[in-house]
Amino acid sequence: MSSADEIPETKVLAIASHVSYGYVGNTMATFVMQSLGCEVAAIDTVHFSNHTGYRQVKGTKVSAQEIRNLYEGLVQSYLTDFDVLLSGYTPTAEAVQAVGEIALDLKRRAAKKGRPFFWVLDPVMGDLGRIYVGEDVVPAYKNVIHHADLLLPNQFEAELLSGIKIHNLTDLTTAITAIHKTYSVPHVIVTSVQLPSETGGQTTSATMSVFGSTIRSDGSPRVFQIDIPALDCNFNGTGDMFAALTVARLRQVAAADPSLHNTPSWVSPDEVPATDLPLAKVAERVLSSMHFVLQRTLEARNAELAVPPTYDEDDPTPVTEEEKQKREHLRRTKASEVRLIRNVHLLRNPQVIFRAKRIEIE
């Protein structure tokens, strides 16, 4: 029996961006979850030709009212029996509020029927010290986070939400503790973390870390860390891949333990150590899957870039030095698109090569 066959029947509502070319947002997340056996309904928050890493894009953003209208269409046809809500890039504060309203309504409907419901929230706001949504989106997220079951910020987003600049491991664990306490969110995974080494004091680009935590009954965190090699490529859509894989694998783990499946937010008993948490076991598997897919992508990218570029003879644009630089950026960005389809077997049946380690809270 394959790993995908072991995942229980799962219905997911995915609210995120959509691109015509490449794999980010719902274009990434929907395929990943479907490949693992989930039934996915998608509400798109933008319709773009490609991701913004190309530095040029055509398309439109979806209004908060359009998001509400699509959900109301599901409601009127009784199409709301979702097990999980996965929400990602949401461009405006009003749209974030609309997603929060949808989450609350789905939780209410599930509770009336006596079945569990789980909201995985990826608060997409920025990265590497830069906000790429409106300033009012940050407080909008802060108003809805306490309804989420699992929060998936990157390092910069964890700083925005906790109010703590993360320079070292102590700052990181303090930020996670603050997020648990401030928003009462049961599970947190902070992705794309790069901290100075314990010996040299220098941040190394060769290694990246993921930190996760599930609260105890007293609200204290159980923090684990997983280190992974940082591949020398700027991939897009990896956060969406991580979130989608996490949804499927968490459902798999929760369904295997009836006591956990019936526990609110799937929070493990206090005696379960950090490294044995379902969140840690899931993250180990998810990161291993992603590593092999991205490694294959890097190999394909390097092979594609090894071929000298050619120019379209029918394109009347003068090939100036500036135009050459633009086309080279476009060529390199296209070559770095995640090779998802042909490597789907690595999502379904990963070899787990990364392990979590426990982090003591001082």
Helices and strands as residue ranges (DSSP letters): H 3-6, E 11-19, H 25-35, E 39-48, G 52-54, E 59-61, H 64-76, E 84-87, H 93-112, E 118-121, E 126-127, E 130-131, H 137-144, G 145-147, E 150-151, H 155-162, H 169-183, E 187-193, E 207-214, E 223-229, H 238-256, H 258-261, G 264-266, G 274-276, H 278-305, H 321-335, G 341-343, H 344-348, E 357-359
